Each structure stands twice: as C-alpha cells, then as structure tokens.
Amino acid sequence: MLILTVIQGPDKGRTFELPANEPQLVGRSSEALQLTDTTISRRHAELTPDAGEWFIRDLGSQNGTFVNAQRIHDRLKLRPGDQIRTGSTLLVFGRADAKPESSAVRFVRHMDSAVRASIVSNEDSVILSEPEPSHSAIEHLRIIYALTQLTSQIPDREQLLQGVMNLIFDEFRPERGVVMLTETPEQQSGSVPPTPAVVRFASETVAGLAGVGEAGGVPIAEQITVSRTILSHVLKKNEGVLSSNAMADPRFAGRSGSPNDSIATLNVRSAICSPIRSRDRTFGVLYIDSTITNYTFTTEQLALMNAIGQHTGLAMSNAELYQEKLRSERLAAMGETVASLSHSIKNILQGLRGGADVVEMGLRKEDLKIARGGWGILKRNLDRIISLTMNMLAYSRPRPLELELTKIGPLLEDCAQLLHDLCEARGVALLVDADPDMPPVPVDSGQLHQAVMNLATNAVEAVDAKTGVVTVQAGFRGAGGRATAASGEMFIRVIDNGPGVPLDVRQRIFEPFFTTKGLRGTGLGLAVTKRIVQQHAGAISLDNAPGGRGAVFTMTIPVESSGTLDPSQTTATRPEQRRPI
C-alpha cells in the first residue's frame, strides 16, 4: 500500500493511504486527504494512478506544488521517497511497509578488526574536542560554536537531527551518513540495531530519503552499510570508533560466498561512529563513512564527532525536558479550564433550573404572565450556554478558514437582529453603520460572524441600561485610497459609550478565561475573537472611544486580490447561509 506521510506542517505525523486506481485530490476541499494547512488551495494538486505508477500535477494553485524542492509545471511521475511540498505542508510519497530511512541502511557483522582508534565520549568532549591549541583546534571550536547555536535554537527533534547532519556533511565531507536512535532497551544495550532517523548521501540533496529505489527498495550500491559489531561497541562502551581501510583485511573478502556480506565489495575505506549521549543516557549514534581511496578520517575528527554527539545528546535531553514542561503546563491549564468552565456551566444550569421552576409555577397556577417571565429566564440562559459552547469549540479546535466573498453589511445586520431581544431588555440602542460601497471581501463568514457577535454582545452588556449606545461600523480601505480597489484592508469597529476598560485590565483583556463579568462571563469570547482575526492574518486593537468614555474594538483584516473566488458566489446570494433570528 502506497501512502503519503506528512513530515512538516500543521498535520505533521498524519498518514494517508493511496488506494489503487483512485485519483486523489490534495487540497483543503479534499475528502480523502483532509489537510488543515490554510496556505494550500482548495484544489491544490492531483495524484493520479496510471498502470501501477503514480503521477502528480499542479491544479493552478497560487503557491505552487514542489517535488524534491523543484516546482512542477507538468505531470510528473512519483518515486517512493519523493518529497511533495504544498504550501507549508511537506509530504513523503512511499510505502507503508517500511520507513525509507530503514531501507537505506544495512547492518553487517565482523567489521571490528578494522578499528583504528577509539575515544571515550564524555562531558569533556563538549568543552574541548582536541587537547592542543593548534589550528585544527581553533577550527573545531568554531564548529562547536556553530553547533551550539544550532542546538539552542531548534526544539524539534527531527529538525535538530537534520541540522546536525548538515553540519557534519559541511565539515567532514563524507560520502554517506546516518543518525540512528536507540528507542528500546534492546537497542540501548546494543543487542538490536538502532533505528535510522536521518540518512544522507553526498550525491543527494533530499535528507533522510536518499537512494530509495523505484520499487521502494534500495540497491546495494546505494545503501549505507554499518557494522553491528562497531555499533554494539559504541553503545556499550560509550566510545567513538574510527575504522579505516576495511578492504585491506582479508577476512572481509566475503563469507559463505555471499557478495552481499563482503565489505570489500562495498568499498568502505574509512568510517566514524560516535554516540549521541547526555550524562548517563545514550540517545543513539552518528555514523559517517567514505570510499575514497586517499581520504581517511583522523583521530582529531573522531574527537570532534564525539563532541558533536555530546552536544546533540544534550540538545535532545533539553528538548525532552521542554516537552515534559509543556505537558505539565497543558495539564495545569486543562485543570484551570475545567474548573472555570464547570463554574460557568453550574451558574447557567442554576439559571435554567430557576426559569423552569417559574414556568412550572405559572403552568400550575394557569397564569400565563408568570410562565412568560420564567421563559425569559430560560431563553437568556439558553443563549448563554449556546455562546459558551460555540466559543469553547472555536478555542479548543480552531478549524481551517473557509474563505468566500462576503458582503459585510448584511452580516452585521444579521448580528444586530440576533441581539435585538437583549438590546430591548436593557434599553440599549444598537446601530449598524456599514459603508454601502464596500465590496464583498474573502473571509470566513461563519467565524467572522462569531467574532462580531462576541464584541457586540460584550458592548451591549457593558453600557448602562436605558442610556447605552453601541455602534458597529464597517469599511474598506483599498490600495491607493480607492474604496473599490481589489486589494486593501477591511475594518469592523464596535464602539460603545460604557465605562471603558481600565489600563490594568487592557493588558489581559484578550487572555483566555480572563473576565470582568464575574459569574456572567467565561473569558473566552475575546480570546476566540482574537484567534479568528489572526487566522485571517489580521489584527484587533482596543482604544478609548471619542470623548474619553467607552471603548472601541477594531478588527482589521487584509484583503488580497485572488482569482480563486467567483465574485458571483457571495454569502448574501445564498439564503441558506443566513442565520435564523
């Protein structure tokens, strides 16, 4: 079974099976390959099977489709191991039975007699990889400095290992290299070979996937052959090993007549294997080799490789501590979230119970006036629970944007109608002032509707009863100041004449679960609104209202011209998109 594996992007780690004889769409509108990356088009690229082979073609996407870092313009045949980039998502085309890295590494025995030198890898390796202050020592310190910068800036393990391998190839100039990780106790003891994580060939530019053949296997000439004996020694003794001129050893001429076991056939002349280690833990090994006749690695390079292994192990240890800290913080935040939401839900349920009791009393006394009063209580609390649920969903599971050309005026009128009962109950005037010449803009109408409702609801609740006024404005500033330009920015302002927002509160106003409403608020509305605006690549700000009383919340969203949207398809022309009042 052929699969696509996401190795970079919002959906990192997901895999998609490619069923035979069924073309597959890559994009946000795909049903089979559902990607949440907002930088890809709805119909970005297409994968098509043809006589047992798979081909890919770009569907006129705005950001283009790249295979192995090359933008494609025509239909291209895919090979297992090819990397496909669409937007910020990087996928690997391959088979489900084995990782490409695993198929590119072969483990053999009986290579230990070629060991030329070994150096213990310990924390001293990090400080100075060469004892004498020679020119090479200065060069090694330069490399260690570059490595320190690398390991201190990349928390992601995969990117870290890729960066370390890049540095090794730049400085050591090997022909082949592999980073192998010990993920089980058997691997850490050396009884089972470690798992290849990053594979690199000097003749290849795609890290981790070099040498993968047409059928998913790797020809013997394109494999990295690693001695299990040396691996076991490195893992057990924590020593870096330098082996050289393996072809000169007559015992490597082949065993049992099998050419696959012949080190001489593989032309391995020089190799370095060093542990990736931090304190008392070994994360794996770094391995490089060369087949060039007059080029062998030196003991100084072995010492440097040990230092690189120590730095890499320290970075991986720190990354694990960082991830553990994140998990602890998430658990603490989850506990705080559950406590806050439980408190809010309990208050709403109490309101619902109180309203139900009043309705029941009115029905029992056959007094319609009492029943109507209870229904008002029920309706207000139902609106609260609906608002809370929508904000919880929007905050915990932000969905990708579904952009469509939207007329902002009708959207604001819809929000005003939904707030009519609340405004009438409090005696608050709600005015909508949308520029009639404002063109439709590409936004997610559902999410923008929720953002406007959050701001307008807060404003209506903040102003004084009977004298409060809330104004919702909308406009468009096109490029060059033209209101009808194809590109520019759209803004929506919610202005109220309430008491305003104190300075000490402004600094936390958009924080999740921060509220000034006491039992009536959850602190999610403004946090969700900010996230929605940021998903649209926009910004939200809070200022004082004119005259110094009240507050002004302004959402600004950039608008770029795009040929991907049909101007006739707007939310205002589709009645089913209208929200019920």
N, C-alpha and C positions, 0 to 999 in steps of 0.2 A: 504494500500500500504506500503510495506516494503521499507526502504531507508537506504542508507549509508550516514552519515554526517561526514565531515572532521573537526576535532576539533583541530588538530595540523598539522603543515607543510605548504608548500608553497601555498596549495589550501584551507587553513583554511576558513570555512564558507560555502563551497560548499556542496550541497546535490545531491545524485544520486538515482533515483528510481530503484527498482529491479523488473522488470516485471515478472509475474508468468510464470513458465515453460521455462525460457530462461536463460541458464548459462551465467555468466558474468566473463569476464577476468579483473583482477586487474594488471595493469602494464602500462608502457609508450606506448605500442603498442595497448592498448585497445581503441576501438572506442566509447563504451558506457561510460566507466569510465576513462575519459581523465585526468590523473594526470600529473602535471609538475615536480614532485619530481625526481631529477636526481639520487637519491640514491636507487631507486627501479629498478628492471629489466624490460625489455620489456614485458616479460611474467612472472609475479611475483607469482600470486596466482589465483585460480579459485573458484568462488562461483557457487554452483550447487543446483537447487531446486529438492527435492525428496519427493513426497507425502505430499506436504504442508509445508515441513521443508526445511531449507537451510543449506548446508554444505560447508565448506571451506577446501581447500588443497593447500599446497605449491607446486609450479611447479619447484622446484630445484633452487630457487633464491639464489643469492650469499649472501644476508644479512638475509635471513630467513623471515618467517611470524610468528607473535606472536598474540595470543588471550588472553586477560586479563593478559598480561605480561609473558605468558608461550609460549615458542617456540613450534610450532606444527610440528609433523613428519608424522602424518597420517591424514586421512579425519576426520574432526571434525564438529559436529553439532553446529550451532549457536543459541543463545537465544537473544531475544531483550534486548539490553543494553550491549551486549558484545563489548569490545574494540579490534579493529584489528590494529596492527602496521605493516606497510610495509615501510622499510627504515626510513625516518624521518617523515612519514605521519601516523597520528593516526586517525582512523575512528571509528564511533559508528554505530553498527547494531541495527536498531529499526524501529518503526512505525512512519508514517508521521502525525498521528492524534494528538499526544501529546508528549511533552518532557518527558523523563524518570524521570527527577527531579520532574516534576509536579505530576506525578502519584505516587511518593513515599512520598508525603506529603498530609495529610488530615486535614482540618480545622474544628473545632467543637466550639460550644459556651458553656457558663456557666461553666467556669473554674476559674473565678476570685476570688471566695471565698477561694481558696487555696493559695492566695498570702500571703507570709510570710513577705517579705520585699521589699522595692523599694528604689533605689538610683538614684538621678538625674545624668544624663550623661552630663558633660560639659568639657570645656578645662582643668579644674583642674585634671580631671581623667587621662589625659596624663602625667601630671607631677608626681603624686604620687597616686597610687591606694589604699593605706592604710595609715591612719593618724599616726600610731605609728611605731617607728623604731624597730619592732620586727623581729624575724627570718623569719616569713612569708612575711614581707615587703621586706626584702632583696631578698627572692625568687621571689617576684613579680617584683622587679626591674630587676632581671635577665631575667625574661620573657619579660618584656617591652623592654629590650635591644635587645634580640633576635628578637622581633617583629619589632623594628626599623630597624635592619639590613635587615630583610625580605622585609619590605615595601619600603625601599630605593633602592632596587636592582631590583625589578620586575615591569616594567611599564605596562605589560599586565594584564588587569583586571581579566581574568579567572584564570591565573596562580597565581595571588596575592591571590584571594579568596581560591584557593586550598591550598596554603601555609599557610594561616591563619587558615584554618580548621585543617590542620596537626598539627599546633602548639597547638591549643585548645585541640585536642584529646590527644596529648602527655602530656599536663599539667593537664587537668581537668578529664581525664579518663571517659568521658560519654559513654553511650551505643549508643546514636544516636545524630546527629547534622545536622543542615541545615543553610545555608546562604540564606536569602531571600532579594530580591532587590525591591525597590519601583520605578517603571518606569513610572507611570502615576500619575496625580494629585489625582485621587481617591485612589490610593494605598498609597500615602504620607499622606493623611488625615485619613487613617485607615478604610475607608468605604468599601474598596475592599482589599482582602488579597494580600500581596506582592507575587512576582514571585520567586519560589525556583530556586536558581542558582547552589548551591553545596549541595549535600546530602551525608551523611556519616553514616555508621553503624560500630560499633566496630568490628563486626564479618566479615566485608567485607574489601577488600583491594582496590577495584576499586572505586575511589572517584566520586561522582556525579551520580552513576548508581546502587547503591546497592539496592537489593531487587526487581529488575524488574523481573517479572514472565515470564513463557513460552509464554503466550498469550499477553504480553505487559502490562497487569495489574499488580497490586501489592496486594498480600494477606494482610488482615487487620493486621495480626501479624507482618508484615514486613514494615508497614507504620510508619511514624513519625506523631503523632497527635499533632497539635498545637492549642491552644485556640485562637479564633479570638478576644475574649474579651481582653486577655492579649496583643495580637498584637496591637489592637486599642489603648490600654492604653499606650504602649511603644511608639508608633508613635505620639500620640497626646501630651503626657506629656514629651517626651524625657527622660523617666526614665527607668533604668534597673530594671527588676522584677525577684524576686526569689520566686518560688512557691514550696511547699513541701507537702508530704503526702496527695495528692489529693484523695486517696482512702478512707481516713477517713471521708470525707464529705458525709453525707447521700444523699445529693442532686445529687451526681454523680453516683447513683446506676442505672441510666438509665431513659430515658424519653420515654413515649408512648410505652413502652415495646420493644423498638428497641435496640438490643445489640450493634449495631454499634455506638450509641451515648453514650455508657456507658464508662466513664473514668475509672471506677473500672475494667471493662473488659480489658482495655488497660494497667493496672498496672503502670500508671505514678505516681511515688512517689516523684520525685524532678526534677525541671526544672529551667533554667535560660534563660531569654530573654533580650538582650541588644540592643540598637540602634546603627547602624553604622552611625556616624554623624560627620560632619565637619562644624564648625561655625554655620550658620543658616540653613544648609541643611541636611536632613536625607536621606541617600542612601539606607537604609534597616535595617535588624535586624540580630543578631546572636542568634541562639536558640540551646540549648542542653538539654537533659533530661536523666533520669536514672530510671530503675525499680527495682534496687537492694534494698532489704528491709532495710538494716542497713547503707545505703550510701545516704547521702543527701548533697547537695551543701550548702556552707556557705555564709554569707553576705560578707566576705572578698573575696571570689571567685566572687561574683556578682560585687564588686568594680573593681576587676581585669578585668572581662569581659567588664565592661563599658570602661575601659582604652583601651582594645583591640579594641573595637568598635570605639573609638575616633581615634586611630592610623590608623585603616583600612579606616575610612572615610577620614582622611587627605591624605592617600596614594591615594585613589580613586579620590579625588579632584585634587591632583597634577597630576595624570595620565590624567585627562580630560584637565587640563591646558597644559600638554605636547602635547597631541593630537591636541589641538587647535593651539598651536605654530607650530606643524608640518604642519597643514593645511594651516596656513598663509604663512609659508616658501614655501610650494609647490605652492601656488598661485603666490607668488612673483617670484619663479623660472620659473613657467609657463609663466608669463608675460615677463620675460627676454628671455626665449626660443623663444616665438613667435616673439618678436622684432628682435632677432638675425636672426632667420630663414627667417623672412619676408624680412630683409635687403639682405640676401644672395640670396633668390629667385628673388627679384627685380633685382639684378645685373645680374643674369643668364638670366632672361627674356629680359632684355635690350640687352644682347649679342645675344640672339636668334633673336630678332627683327632686330638688325643690320645686322646679317648674312642673314636673309630673305630679307632685303632690297637690299643687294648686289646681291643675287641670282636673285631677280626680275629685277634689273638693267641689269644684264647680259642677262637674257632672252629677255628683251625688246630690247636690242641692238643686240641680237643674237650673243653675244660674250661669247663663252664657257669658255674662260680663266677667265673672271670676275665672271661668275657663279661658277666656281670651287673654286675661292677664298672665295666667300660667303658661299659655302657648308662647307669649312674647319672651318669657324667661327661657323656655325650651329652645326657641329659634336662635336667640343670642348665643347660647352655649353650643348649639349645633354648629353655628358659624365659627365659633372659636375652635372647636375640635377639627373642623374641616381645614381651617387655616393652619392649625398646628400640624396636622398630618401632611399637608402639602409642603410646608416648609421643612419638616423632618425628611421627607423623601428627597426634596431638592438638595438639602445639605448633605445627607449621608450618601446619596447615589446620584451625583451630577451626571445627567445624560448628555450625549453629544448634541450640538446645535442642529436644528432642522431649519435652515435658512429659507425664507420665502419673502417675496416682495410684499410688504405690509403697509397699508395706509394707517398712519399713526392716529389720525383724528378719530376714526371710528373705534379704534382700540381704546382710546381714552374715554370716549363716550360710554362704552360698554362698562368700563371700570366705575364710572360715575353712577350708572344705573344700579350696579351691584351694591354700591354704598348708599343708595337713596334712603333705605329704611334707617340705617344708623344715623345719617345726617338729619333726617326728620325727627328721630327720637331725641337728639341732642340740640336741635335747633341751629344746626351749622349749615352755612352756605358753601356749596362745592361748585366751583366754576371751572369750566374747561375752555382753554384758550389755545387752540391748535392752528397753526398757520395754514390757511386753506390752499395756498400754492405749494405746500410741501409735497414733494414727490414720494411715491412709495419707496421704502428702503428695505434692503435684505436683512431681516432679523428673524430670530425665533419668536414668533408671535406669542406662543404659549408661555414661554419663560419671561418674555418682556411684560406680558400681562400680569404675571405673578409679581414681578418687581414693582410695577406701578401700584398694584393693589397694596403691597406691603407699605410703601411710602405714603400713599394716600390714606390708608387706614390709620397709620400712626399719627398723621397730621390731624385727621378728624378727631381722634381721641385726645390729642394734646391741647387743642384750643379750648377756650372757655365756652360752656354751653350758652346758647341764645345769642352770643356776640361773635362767635368764631367764624372765620372765613378761610377757606382753603382754595388755592388756585393751582390748577395743573396746566402748565404751558408746554408747548412743543414747537420746535422749529428746526430748520435745516440751513446750515451754512455751507454752501458749495464752494468748490475751488475757485479762487479769484473773486469771492464775494457774491457769486451768482446763485440765487436760490434754486435754480433748476439744473445746476451742473450735475454731471454723473457721479462725481466724487466729492467728498467733503466730510462733514460730520453732522450727526443728528443729535439734538439735545432734548431732554424732558426735565422740566423743573416742577417741583412740588413746593409751593410757598404757603406758609401759614402765619397767622397773627397771634400765635400762642406765646407762652412764656420764654421760648427759646431753649437752647441747650447750653448748660454751664460749661465752662472751659475744661474743668476736670473730667467731665463726662465725655466730651468730644474725643478725647484720646482713646476711649474704649468703646465708642458707640457702635463700631462695626464688629466687635468681638462676639463670638458665639456665646450664647447663654448670658450675656450681659444685658440687663433690662432695668429700666427706671419705673416700670409699671407695677412693681410689687407682684401680687398674686395674679394679676391680669396678664402678665407677659411671660414669654419664654426666652426672649433674647435671640431668636433665630431669624426673625424677619429681615433685619438689616444685614445680617451675615449672609443670608441667601441672596438678597438683592445685590450685594457687592460681588458675590461669586458670579451671578448671572451677567452683570455688566462686564466683569473681567473676562468671562468666556467670549463675549463679543469684542474683546480687545479694547474695551472702553475704560472709563474711569468714573467714579462717583465722588462728589465733594459735598461738604456741609459748610454753609455760610450763614451769616446773620441776614435776616430779612431787611428790606429797606425801612428806615426809620428806627432800626435797632431793636424792634420787638418781633419775635417769631424766628423761624428758621427756614432756610432754603436748601433743599436737597437737589443736586443737579447731576443727572446721568448724561454722559457724553459718549457717543458710540461712533467710531469712524465708519465711513461708507465708501467702499471702493467700487468702481465700475466693474461689472462682470457680465460676460456673455453667457454664463451658465444658467441664468434665470430668465424665464419667459415673462416679460413685462405684463402680459395679459393674465398671468396666474397670480393674483393677489388675494390676500385673506378677505378683502372686502367683497370680492366677486364670488366667494364660496360661502353660501349661507350656512352650511353645516359646520363651519368653523366658528360661527358666532356662539358666544356663551349664553346659557339661559339666564334670565333675570329672575 
